[in-house]
């Protein structure tokens, strides 16, 4: 979900929290750190108090866009075929 949101562009931490209300703050932070260690996203700390932080896809992360789209398309087809209600990404 994080990569899908960042595929749309740069997001601050608070924006990601609002877009994924069912994900705990702890889990979001852990996943962001994992994605940063994997070099799929980059984290930028801006001036301010408290210091705002934003995230964006790296070139490596952007290269996953076709894969993410294929997974989304497959999931949509699978849900339709099996009458599974879709829960859109917020």
Order of alpha helices (4+ residues) and beta strands (2+ residues): alpha-beta-alpha-alpha-beta-beta-alpha-alpha
